[in-house]
């Protein structure tokens, strides 16, 4: 079947005469004969505007409804939707999905002050250069500990006498930063004589309950002897912490490490169940007599029954002190650390 068009259609198909580049462009902007702007009439612009008005209105409505449903659902969750579990599980509940990997079954640890510079992982302290003076690290530790200055009425002040498995109060445990002794206040050992403090902070892990060693436990053979003695003499439950040089040379030059208040984290801070204002426990390491001009690699390990010995969540950092023209250098690098 042949479809015939009216005379107006054929007139619109007649090519426009060539007026030259400039005049062709000006005619494209506004054609007085056809009454078109950018080659469209007022009717065509109106139809196009109505189409896109409804198009974006429908698209925006779908997006707004989806965001409303997502926000309402997420706001009702009291824990992350995806979690790692130490046991293999294939069940998917309406509240959470657990993914199995034994290496992610428990929390990790981080140290403070870590790298301040976003460019370099090296922390350098110098009395000569303004950009490397100890003040910046003192300020970094003060800023970090500022979050521990909380209203004590919002916390459980007596949870130290409770067991981790029964610690399901809505209020989280209060952490007394004064228990860190000299490492709880400036200058944190970053003035002469240099005996710097490094704060080891436990990370959050939902619903993880430690199975701790106590004085009657059969302790691992590779647990450090000093830590074994501390475990056997302790009457309270802890997740134990040990730090030492990575190899024999590092152990020779690392000197004495003082753990403040103990080489351990109290189990009463676990489990973390999403309590508002939760304060992670801290152990302070005070390096008393590092060998100068020696780069020492320090390794820290956590000790509990349900922390696999091949994945003990080690925290590695390097520290060096040296003096050249009134300069003192400190260097830390981190590796193999689990979740922050």
LINPEQUI-V570548 format. One record per residue. N is the residue number from 1. RES is the residue in one small letter. PSI is psi in radians with two decimals (* if undefined). D_LAST is the distance of its C-alpha to the last C-alpha in whole Angstrom. Layout:
n = (N:N)
res = (RES:RES)
psi = (PSI:PSI)
d_last = (D_LAST:D_LAST)
This chain:
n = (1:2:3:4:5:6:7:8:9:10:11:12:13:14:15:16:17:18:19:20:21:22:23:24:25:26:27:28:29:30:31:32:33:34:35:36:37:38:39:40:41:42:43:44:45:46:47:48:49:50:51:52:53:54:55:56:57:58:59:60:61:62:63:64:65:66:67:68:69:70:71:72:73:74:75:76:77:78:79:80:81:82:83:84:85:86:87:88:89:90:91:92:93:94:95:96:97:98:99:100:101:102:103:104:105:106:107:108:109:110:111:112:113:114:115:116:117:118:119:120:121:122:123:124:125:126:127:128:129:130:131:132:133:134:135:136:137:138:139:140:141:142:143:144:145:146:147:148:149:150:151:152:153:154:155:156:157:158:159:160:161:162:163:164:165:166:167:168:169:170:171:172:173:174:175:176:177:178:179:180:181:182:183:184:185:186:187:188:189:190:191:192:193:194:195:196:197:198:199:200:201:202:203:204:205:206:207:208:209:210:211:212:213:214:215:216:217:218:219:220:221:222:223:224:225:226:227:228:229:230:231:232:233:234:235:236:237:238:239:240:241:242:243:244:245:246:247:248:249:250:251:252:253:254:255:256:257:258:259:260:261:262:263:264:265:266:267:268:269:270:271:272:273:274:275:276:277:278:279:280:281:282:283:284:285:286:287:288:289:290:291:292:293:294:295:296:297:298:299:300:301:302:303:304:305:306:307:308:309:310:311:312:313:314:315:316:317:318:319:320:321:322:323:324:325:326:327:328:329:330:331:332:333:334:335:336:337:338:339:340)
res = (x:x:x:x:x:x:x:x:x:x:x:x:x:x:x:x:x:x:x:x:x:x:x:x:x:x:x:x:x:x:x:x:x:x:x:x:x:x:x:x:x:x:x:x:x:x:x:x:x:x:x:x:x:x:x:x:x:x:x:x:x:x:x:x:x:x:x:x:x:x:x:x:x:x:x:x:x:x:x:x:x:x:x:x:x:x:x:x:x:x:x:x:x:x:x:x:x:x:x:x:x:x:x:x:x:x:x:x:x:x:x:x:x:x:x:x:x:x:x:x:x:x:x:x:x:x:x:x:x:x:x:x:x:x:x:x:x:x:x:x:x:x:x:x:x:x:x:x:x:x:x:x:x:x:x:x:x:x:x:x:x:x:x:x:x:x:x:x:x:x:x:x:x:x:x:x:x:x:x:x:x:x:x:x:x:x:x:x:x:x:x:x:x:x:x:x:x:x:x:x:x:x:x:x:x:x:x:x:x:x:x:x:x:x:x:x:x:x:x:x:x:x:x:x:x:x:x:x:x:x:x:x:x:x:x:x:x:x:x:x:x:x:x:x:x:x:x:x:x:x:x:x:x:x:x:x:x:x:x:x:x:x:x:x:x:x:x:x:x:x:x:x:x:x:x:x:x:x:x:x:x:x:x:x:x:x:x:x:x:x:x:x:x:x:x:x:x:x:x:x:x:x:x:x:x:x:x:x:x:x:x:x:x:x:x:x:x:x:x:x:x:x:x:x:x:x:x:x:x:x:x:x:x:x:x:x:x:x:x:x)
psi = (2.35:2.21:2.13:2.47:2.79:3.05:-0.58:-0.63:-0.78:-0.55:-0.65:-0.34:-0.15:2.19:2.51:2.48:2.57:2.09:0.05:2.82:-0.87:-0.82:-0.57:-0.72:-0.75:-0.65:-0.58:-0.66:-0.89:2.06:1.88:-0.53:-0.80:-0.12:0.90:2.53:2.13:0.73:0.38:2.46:2.98:-0.65:-0.76:-0.69:-0.66:-0.78:-0.74:-0.72:-0.72:-0.71:-0.88:-0.48:-0.85:-0.63:-0.90:-0.49:-0.77:-0.77:-0.76:-0.62:-0.75:-0.74:-0.75:-0.72:-0.74:-0.75:-0.68:-0.80:-0.75:-0.81:-0.73:-0.66:-0.81:-0.64:-0.35:-0.22:2.40:0.21:2.82:2.55:-0.74:2.23:2.65:2.46:2.62:-0.26:2.61:2.17:2.39:0.00:2.46:1.98:3.03:-0.27:-0.50:2.76:2.17:2.21:2.39:2.22:2.08:-0.50:-0.18:0.42:-0.24:2.95:2.97:-3.08:2.67:2.87:2.67:2.43:2.28:-2.88:2.18:-0.63:2.36:-0.21:-0.74:2.48:0.01:2.31:1.99:2.24:2.17:2.49:-0.08:-0.84:2.38:-0.51:-0.20:0.31:2.71:-0.33:-0.66:-0.59:-0.60:-0.74:-0.67:-0.74:-0.67:-0.71:-0.70:-0.78:-0.21:-0.58:-0.22:-0.04:1.42:2.91:2.01:-0.38:-0.31:0.05:2.81:1.94:-0.10:0.31:-0.16:-0.33:0.16:2.80:2.59:-0.69:-0.29:0.10:1.37:0.48:2.66:-0.55:2.32:2.85:2.52:2.32:2.10:1.86:-0.31:-0.34:-0.24:0.03:-2.28:-0.36:0.11:-0.06:2.69:2.60:0.24:0.49:0.17:0.50:2.83:2.38:2.37:1.98:1.29:2.62:2.37:2.14:2.21:2.04:2.37:2.33:2.90:2.44:2.07:2.28:0.23:2.17:2.14:2.47:1.70:2.74:2.50:-3.02:-0.17:0.11:2.72:1.74:2.59:2.57:-0.60:0.11:2.37:2.52:-0.70:-0.67:-0.66:-0.75:-0.73:-0.68:-0.77:-0.47:-0.19:2.49:0.04:2.68:2.39:2.77:2.06:2.66:2.37:2.41:2.44:3.06:2.64:-0.54:-3.10:-0.68:-0.76:-0.71:-0.52:-0.55:0.01:-0.41:-2.74:2.34:2.14:2.20:2.17:2.19:-0.49:2.82:0.93:2.81:2.26:2.41:-0.21:-0.26:0.04:2.59:2.75:2.09:0.42:0.37:2.29:2.37:0.31:2.36:2.05:2.47:2.69:2.49:2.31:2.32:2.17:1.99:1.94:-0.65:1.07:2.52:2.24:2.66:0.48:2.22:2.02:2.22:2.18:2.33:2.33:2.44:2.61:2.59:2.03:2.80:-0.71:0.41:1.92:2.39:-0.45:-0.22:1.13:0.28:0.98:2.54:2.08:2.32:2.78:2.51:2.42:2.37:2.41:2.68:2.06:1.98:0.94:0.41:2.48:2.21:2.47:2.40:2.28:2.37:2.53:2.55:2.73:0.68:2.43:-2.87:2.47:*)
d_last = (73:73:71:73:71:73:75:72:69:71:71:68:67:70:68:68:70:68:68:66:63:62:65:63:60:61:63:59:58:61:64:67:69:67:65:61:58:56:58:58:60:59:60:57:55:55:54:51:50:50:49:46:46:46:43:40:41:41:38:36:37:35:32:32:33:30:28:29:29:25:24:27:25:21:22:24:21:19:16:14:17:16:14:14:17:18:21:23:24:26:27:25:26:26:23:20:20:19:18:19:17:17:15:12:14:12:9:7:8:7:10:12:14:12:14:16:18:17:20:19:17:19:19:23:25:29:32:33:31:30:27:26:27:25:25:22:20:22:21:17:17:19:18:14:17:18:16:17:21:22:25:25:27:24:23:25:26:27:25:25:28:26:25:22:24:26:23:23:24:23:23:19:20:21:19:22:20:24:23:22:25:26:22:22:24:25:26:23:25:25:29:32:32:29:27:23:20:17:14:12:10:9:6:8:10:13:16:15:18:18:21:22:25:27:31:32:30:31:28:27:30:27:25:26:29:28:26:28:30:28:27:31:32:29:30:27:24:21:18:19:18:20:19:22:23:22:26:30:30:26:27:31:29:26:29:28:24:25:22:22:23:22:21:19:17:19:19:20:17:16:16:14:16:15:17:18:17:15:14:12:14:14:16:18:19:23:24:28:30:28:31:31:31:29:26:24:21:19:17:16:16:15:19:19:22:19:17:19:20:20:16:15:12:13:12:14:16:19:21:25:27:31:33:35:37:36:32:29:26:23:21:17:15:12:12:12:8:7:4:0)
